[in-house]
Amino acid sequence: MPSIRDHIRARLSRSARMISCGATAAAVLGSLLVLAPQAAAAEPDRAAGAEVSEADGTTYYVDASGGDDAASGLDEGQAWQSLDRVNETTFEPGDRILLRSGEQWSGQLWPKGSGSAGSPITIDSYGDGPKPRIDGEGEVGEAVRLFNQEHWTIRNLELTNEAPALSEPGENLGDFRGIYVSGDNSQTLSGFVIDSVDVHDVTGEVNWIGGSTANNRTGIRFQTGWDASKRTGGIVFDTTVPDIFTPPSTPTILNDVVIENSTIANTSFAGISIKQYTGDARNEDGQIIAERTGWGTRNNSSDPDFAPHTNVVIRNNYITQADSDYGANGVYLTNVRGAVVEHNVVARTGTSGIETYYADDVTIQFNEVYGTVRKSGGADHNGIGPDRGTTNVLVQYNFVHGNGDGILLAQFGFGDSVVRNNVIVGNTRYQIYLHSNRQSRSEIYNNTIYNDRSNYLIYGYGQYLESTYNITNNVLYSTRPDAALSTTESVRYSNNVYGGADLLIPANDDAPIVADPLFVDAPLDGPSGSPETGPQLETAHGLRVQSGSPAIDTGVEIEHNGGRDYAGTPLYNGNPDRGAFEYTTADDATTESVTGTVRNPAGSPVSGATVTVESVPESVTTGSDGRFVVHDVAFADGLTVTAERHGYESVTETADVRHGNITTVHFTLESASEIGSVSGEVLDQTAQPVDGAVVTVLDGDHAIGTATSGGDGTFVAADVPIGEGYTVRAEADGLVPAQRSGVDVEPLMTTDVGGLLLVEPVPDYVVVHDFDDLPTGQLADGTDGLSVSHSGGGVDVVEAPDATNKSAKLTRTVNSGRTSLLQPFDPGLTGIVSVEAKIMIDEPYVSGNHWWGVPYIRNSSGQNVVSVAFTRNNIVAYSGTATHTITSYEPGRWYHVMVVLDTVNQTFDLFLDGEQIFEEATFRNSLDGVAQVDYYADSSNYGSVHVDDLRVAHGVAVAPDDAGLAALTTGHGTPSQSADGSYRLNVPASVDEVEVTAVARSPFARSVSIGAEQSPGAEATQNVQLGPDGQDVVIVVTAEDGTEGEYLLQISRQDLANDSRLTDLAPSTGTLEPGFDPDSLEYALEVPGEVETLTLTPTAVNPDATITVMGSVVPSGEVSAAIEVPVGQSTVVVEVQSADGTSTHTYVLSVYRPDVGGGDPFAELSGLLEELHAEGAVERRQYNKLRTQLAIAERAAGREQYQQARDALDRFISIASEVEDEDAREQLIVFAERAREALA
């Protein structure tokens, strides 16, 4: 059965045909050749009579159980026994040191001497059995060591360096390695091959460059600097200096390093680590004490001090940290220039599977990296990570799956990278993490990303999105909706396919395709790479696309693209494809697909078009994007393809369908129509439908279409002329109009403008937290419905700005949990929702992480939808998935931050101190309802922030400087508003005092003044005394921030000479219904049946007015002559003419006198009605209606108009049936029916 190494060597043989990277590949291949070694002079300690090997070197044998250090070591029978015997020998070029298979040693192997170019010194095994094993046991720094030596090959060893476990976890960690190659002689040391070794169980300490030194676990240290960090593990190459205080001027450089065909397992810190010395050693207080050389760090891409190692190849290895609590990186490749990392399996490591740092010209290809987790205090958990100061990094043809982050681009300071033709699948956080600085640039193209575990696809935030990222020709697929795709002006998407669940498509993608990419076999289901198999790159072939995929032939051409796709297919087959795989027709296929688009002359897609291909029985219909696919078209030339749609002229093209690729046909259809339609819905501020709203389509000021919303709020404005740039406006009584601009109408198409939301003039505040009435000190969880978390710090009520105007202060001091002030809503708020607060940071930013969300607004799934932050002296906010720096903040200054969300149209507006920053910006994720409003910090963010006047409202919140009036009313009616903004009110001359009520638009206004009288709060009422002509009244609203708004109310008093109204009209018997009002002209009056005459006493506003009662003049305030009152219904007219004869008021009394004769059903009904009304069984409104119908019936009956009388009684019964009191209702109906029967 072939061994693991046989498998690996077979893969190596196959991979030797693949392109590496220029001179590096040539150097690597050269190092694998067997070259004739040069003869070497014997050293004094070489054994007498030693024989030269066939390679012009000497072979030495070592046998732990059967050897003897006194023997010659020159054949198997004369083998040495101990490592010490080997270590005391200086070897020559071409020498071989062979350890017997199956044997085991403790301690360190450190043979001396160097080989030469073409004649390396080789450490290898002989005999049958397991690889010879060396256990360092934590007693030595490394199991195998080379120092200031070169041209060595180490093969076929098993190495460990595990210190025994102690009582406390991590206490056994130390400065340990499996293999260690180093030097300090200021030379270039070349020619190192490590081949087919198994290094495992190395308990190296974990040292981090930076980080927090608080509460660290045993064996893990932070702030150790560059030189002391990350230099333990399985295989370590680094350099140093003889004296850190007076280092030499020339660095030691390692050149031509090959690590291949090996397994490295459970070796902390890293599996493989390569580093250069830089000079930053620190004392116990963390102060740098070494003289800096700068060889291992880079200030820029051309830093003259940077002295990288050169020509490094790491390939065909299996690296894992699965069973180590402290094992972090798989490969930590730093301080190199010219390196290839290829054909490795990096499985279940910590922090980063393959990381580059301060490196140049690195190619990472054909690797499978999976299962990376956070470990040992590290913040990251990525598969592949080009990190700080890395340039010319190429990441290609890798299968990266099941990590925390797939690929982390963290090129801080500067850098450039290309990420292409990778398959990135199922990482738990970010599939690609954009985390570089603005001086960096990344080209990310032709990758296939499949996300089924995260809410993120390509993500970054804050300053890290100021770097340039060009994201082109990728297939971006997510089974989870709204998986984030971060965007900014410098994060540019182009020609990508977006598939799966609904995604927020980046607005700057000029040619997106939103469709199913038609994967061959998704989701993927293994297998993953193992030591026996190597990387299982073929597993990712399930994400190749099928014939007819929208990814085929729709990409853009990219120069210097590597010449092949993920699977090895040459580029390009026809036009470029999108994604990691270039499509070709299957070898045994007999059919292909015909695809394309149908568009109008303006280039807009035509949906609903029917496309037919000759020889295919069924046609297909274009979708909303105008695309179509006809599958299974038999190979043939000259096939006719026809596109047609109602209202358009049909078009026919010819197409050749052949083996090799799909056939693409694009159509342009001319329209035969000049009209289209506009649809949408009208909703109120809570997202409820508005019935009867008037919707107008406007071309400038000209109405070209109208509609009225139905009960469900929807509308369709039909027969709208085709055109562009229209405005759609919706209006309804009592609500603020809303409109949508930039609306285009296309032929025979319906343009949906979405929701038009009409808000109330004054918002409805759902919650208000001003903290003023709360005691100072810790804010308890649950206070006033707030969810408060003190984890990592604290949330307190403090006297800021002052003791009468308190605020909440959030302070964070520890990297633990979340420090949060959160307002939850269940169910979430929908419609137009305003969120506002005042924010202040009182201390200037100095250093470290400092990100305060103020606020973060989330949906019901807990996803961030709107994010505003104060961070590092700046105010930043997300628009969609892109962050924008708005301005810098001043410590100690309060800022008013307001967000107005539209949950229907999925947009928001952002205001800072009243200035609009974003208008109709898109959310980071879709919003089903505002479920959380959170002011918080977490993770390693520290510092403090103040929050005051936290408010959430339905509708558009009023600004702090809003000094507007919501309402102005008086006891004599509502004033009218003039075009100049002033108010006017006319009152009768008799009115000498008017009650005025003014209500501010903002419920948080400081005061409202009416004349000289000021009332605190948002409402005031005052009695205003009038002069002969009236009075001008000044009303002042003082807004929340002290802004004043002044309004003039002009009250005009009517001239007495033209006043023709009465102030009173008193009957001698009975009571007027309704009660007398000078401006009400019609009344009902009932008198007892025995009363035959009636007098009236009218009193005029102006005593000089002329009053006539039934044609007879009656002086104001005097009793009229007797008026005869007949049985039944009669009318009395009172007319008043003003003194100047210009005005007349006529008052009409309907008088009813019942018949006092026995058994009169009308009299009985009338008496019953009066009795029930007096008892309160019939309310006044119903009583008036009933009395009117009864009077009509009696009058008609008296005139023998019996049908009219019956009709009036029928109306009486109908009104009586609505009386709530059941007994009263039944009695009225019975008596009315009796009266009706009497008419028969």
ABEGO torsion letter per residue (X at the ends): XBBAAAAAAAAAAAAAABBBBEAAAAAAAAAABBBBBBBBBBBAABBBGBBBBAAGBBBBBBBAAABBAABAGABAAABBABAAAAAABBBBBGBBBBBBBGBBBBEBBBBBEBBBBGBBBBBBBBEBEBBBBBBAGGABABABBBBGBBGBBBBGBBBBBBBBBBABBGAABBBBBABBBBBAAGBBBBGBBBBGBBBBGBBBBBBBABEBABGBBBGBBBGAEAAABGABEABBBBBBBABAABBBABBBBBBGBBBBGBBBBGBOABABBBBBBAGABBBAAGBBABBBAGAABBABAABAABBBBBGBBBBGBBBBAAABAABBBABBBBGBBGBBBBGBBBBGBBGBABBBBGBBGBBBBGBBBBGBBBBGGBABBBABBBBBGBBGBBBBGBBBBGBABABBBBBBGBEBBBBBGBBBBGBABBABBBABBAABBBBBBGBBBBBAABABABBBBEAAAABBBBBBGBBBBBABBGBBBBBBAABBBBGBBBBEBBBBBBAABABBBBBBAGBABOBBAOBBBBAAAEBBAAAAAAABBBBGBAABGABBBBBGAGGBBAAGBBOBBEBBBBEABBBBBBAABABBBBBEBBBBAAGBBBBGBBBBBBGBABBBBBBAAGBBBBBGBBBBBGBBBBBBBBGBBBBBBBBBBBBGBBBBBBBBBBBABABBBBBEBBBBAAGBBBBGBBBBBBBEABBABBBBBBAAGBBBBBGBBBEBGBBBBBBBBGBBBBBBBGBBBBBGBBBBAEBBBBBBABBBBABBBAGAABBBEBBBBGBGGBBBBABGEBBBBBBOABAABBBBBBBBABBBEBBBBBBBBOBBBBEBBBBBBBBBBABBBABEBBBBBOBBBBBAAGBBABBBBBBGGBBBBBBEABBBBABBBBBGBBBBBBBBBBAAAGBBBBBBGGBBABBGBBBABBBAEBABBBBBBBEABBEBBBBBGBBBBBEBBBBAABABBABBBBAAEBBBBBAAGBBBBBBBAABABBBBBBBBABAABABBBBEABBBBEABBBBBBBBBAAEBBBBBBBBBAAGBBBBBBBBBBBBBAAABABBABBBBABEBBOBBBBAABABBBBBBBAABABBBBBBBBABAABBBBBGGBBBBBGBBBBBBBBBBEBBBBBBBBBBAAGABBBBBBBBBBBBBABBGBAAAAAAAAAAAAAAAGABBAAAAAAAAAAAAAAAAAAAAGBAAAAAAAAAAAAAAAAABABAAAAAAAAAAAAAAAAAAX
